[in-house]
């Protein structure tokens, strides 16, 4: 029987062959079924993901609820389960029991986890990420860290996007990235290079997300020095040409949330089934037309 390839190897393989593994966030439990179905129907490898904010500010339920639903629906020819953003300091500037949450996820069998200490100074970010790498080592679970400020989840107003991009505010520093990866031994690095998260506050979450750009030169420089897969958060709303070029330069995982959440929220008033079909159609479009990765599972060694 063929041994199941783990998330670490999947994303490493994506980096080698210059493709990308999409991670789809699940803020509402019924969204998981159409995402898994779309991945299977297109023969595409993808991560089913939940972030802490999706059970504190949305309705994914809990870490355990997502895991239980995933076990019911999973298709391991195409899917793996990832714990997305668990912040050390959250979007409301509150301290989070991040070690306890991530330990629970590891015990539950999540295939990979993310600790986000990016709101802390570099030395503290390294320290917190090292702790999680230590927790995950025995189980072999892949660990993602973040360096730089991927904005958008904050409750306050942001400066105009063009002003943000021109200033490079919060962009991941190349030398700091080299130090961070060397000191932590992290498996994947989430970078900031013009990408932003979609708004999560109730008043703004339905707004159209700004069309973002990427500093692809910076992404390439970071990739050259760290030599591990890079992750692009806030994948919704970025022009396709920037995404494709960033994949050529080292992005091996891309997170997608707003693009599938908003169609679900708009359609759910009709019925859950209708909302699920909207998610399914959206994921198909992302896989086939935007990322152009249909059939990636075979290329990545899954099926």
N, C-alpha and C positions, 0 to 999 in steps of 0.2 A: 504493500500500500504506500502511495506517495506521501511523504511527510509534508504537512501543511507549511507553506512558506509564511513567515511572520511579517508583521508590518515594517519592521526595520529593514528587512531584505527587500521588500516590495518597493519602498521609497528609495533605497539605494539603487535598485535596478532602474527605477524611473530616471534617476540622475544620470546613470551610465548611458541610457539610450535616448536621453533628451526628450522625455515625455513627462507628463505630470499626473499625479494621483489626486483626484478631487475629494475633498472632505465636505460632506453635507451636514449642516447643523439641524438638529431636530428640536425646535422649541415647543412643538405640539406633538404628542405621541402618534396621532393618526398620520402624520407626515412620513413616518418611517417606511410604511408599506409601499407607497408609490416610488420612493427613492430606491429601495432594494429591487423592486420590480423593474425599474428603468435600467439599473445597472446590469441586471441579469439579461434583460431583453436585448441589450446592446453589446453584451460580452465585455463589459468594462469594469475595471477594478476601481473601487471607491471606498472611502471611510465613512462610516456612520458615526456622527459626532454629537456630543452634548457638552456645552460649557456651563459653568456654575450659574451664570446669569440666566440661563434658559430654564432653570428650575426655581430661581428666586424672583425673576421678573416676567417670565412667561409661564407656560403650563406643561412643561415636560415631566413634571411630577418630582422626580428625584433621580439620583445616580442609579439607584436600584431599579426604579421603574423603567428607565431606558434600557438597562441591561436585560431585564426580564423580557421586554418587548423585542429586543434584538435577538435573544435566544429563540424566540418564537418564529421570527421572520428571516433570520440570517440565511445567506447562501454563500458559503465559504469559498466557492469558486470565484466569487467576485467581491465579497465584503469583509471588512474588519471593523472592530469597534474601538473608537478613540475618545479619550477624555480630553476635550478642548479646554480653553482658558480656565484655569483655576488660579486666580490672582492671589498674591500675598497681600497686596493692598488693592481693594476693589474700586470700581468706577465712582463710588460714593465716598472714597478715601477712608474706608473702614478696614481694619485688619481682619484677615480671613484665616480660619483654621485649615490652612492649605495642606499641611502634612496629613492631617486626619482624613480629609476628603480623598486625597490621592492614594493613601494607604487602603482605604475602602475600595477604591476602583481597582487597584492591583489585586486585592483579595477576591474581588468579584470576577476577575478574569478579563478586564479591559486589555486590549492588545498593545496600546500605547497611551501615554499620558502627557499632558502639558502643564508645566508650572510657569506662571507669568509673574516675574518679579521685576518687570521693566519699569515700574514706577519708583523703584529704589535706585540709589547710586550703584555704580558698577560693582564695587566690592561686595555690597549686600546682595545684589542680584546673583553674583557668582556663588556666594555662600548658600543662599536659599536653593539655587538650582543644583548645587553639589549634594545637598541633603536629599533631594528627590532622586537624583541619580543613584545615590547609595541605597535608598529604599527599593528602587526598581531593579537593582543589579541581580539579586538572587533569583528573581522571577524571569529575567530576560526581557522585561517590558521596555520598549523604546521610550526615550524621554525627549520631549521638545521644550526648548527654552525660548525666550524672547529678549531681544536687545534692540533698543530704540523705542520710539513712541508711535504706535499705530493708533491714531486718534479716532474719535467718533462715538465712543461709549460714554464719554463724560456728560454730565447733566447740563453743564453751562454751554454758552454759545462758542462756536469755533470761529477763528478768523476766516475770511474768504479763502476758498481752496487755492486759487492762483497765488495768493500771498503766502500761504503755507508752503506750497511747492517751491516757489522761488527762494524762500528763506532757507529751505532744507531743515526746518525746525523738527527735531525729533528723529531725523533720519539716522539709521544705524551707521556708526563710525567704523571704518574698515579696521583700524588698528585695535579698537576695543573689541570688535568681533573676534579677531584672532586670539586675543587674550582670553576672552570669555570661553571660547570653545576649547582652548588648550587647558584651562583651569577646571572646567566643569566636566569635560568628557561627554557633553550632551550629544545626542544622536542627530537631531534636527534643530535648525535655528530659524526662528521666525524673525523676519527683518522688516524694517520700515524704510520705504523708498518712494513715498508718494501715495501709497495705499492707505485707505481709511476704512474704519468700520461703519456700518449703517447705524443710524440712531436707534436707541432702544427705549427711550422714554415714551410713555403712552401718547403724549401729545405730538410726537414727531415720527414715530416708527412707520407711519404710512406714507411719509413723504418720499418722493423720488430721490434716489441717492445721486450725489454729485458724480459726474463722469471724471474719473481720476486718471492720472498719468503715472508713469513709473520712471525713476532714474535707473535705467537699465545698465548704464555704465557702472554705477555704484554696486548694483547687484552682482555684476560680473567680477568686480574687484573683490567683493566679500567672498564670493565663491572660490576664487583663486587662492585666497589665503586660508580659508577654513577647511576646504576640501570635504565638506559634508553637505547633505541635502539642505537646501533652503526652503522656507515655507512662506507663502504669500497669504496673509490674512486680509480680509476685506476684499475678496475677489470680485464681488458684484460691482458692476459699473465701470470697470477698467476697460479701456478700448482693447479689442482683440489683438491688434498688432503689438501692443505693449506686453500683453500676457504671453504671446507666442515668443517674443524676443527674450522675455525674462526666463522662460523655460529653457531656451537655448543657452542662457547664461548661468543657470544653476538652480532655478526654482524647480522643485520636484514634487511639491504638494501645494495645493491651492484650496483655501477655505471658502465655502459658498454658503451664505445664510440668507441675506436679504432677498436675493433673486428667487428663492423658493418659498420664503416665509410670507412675503406680501401677496402672491397669488392665492395662497391658502387662506389668509385672513380675509381677503376680498370675497372669496367664493364660499366660505364656510356658512354664511348666513342662508345660503340656498340649501346646502346639505353637506355633511362631512364627505360623502362619496363624491360629490361634485368638486369639492375642494381638493380631494386626493387626486382626481383626474387632472386638475390644473397643475398640481405639483408634478405629476408624472410627465405631462407634456412639456413642462418647463425643463425638467431634468434631461429629457431626450434632446431638447434643443441645445442645452448647454454642452452635452456630451458630443453630439453629432456636428453641430454648426459652429459653436463658439470655441470649444477646446479641441475639437476634431480628434478625439481619442477613442472612438468606438472600436471595440475589439482589443483594448489594451491588456485585458487579463491574460491573454495568451502570450503577448510580448513580455509581460512581467513575470511569467512563470507560474501563474495560478491555475490555468485550465488548458 
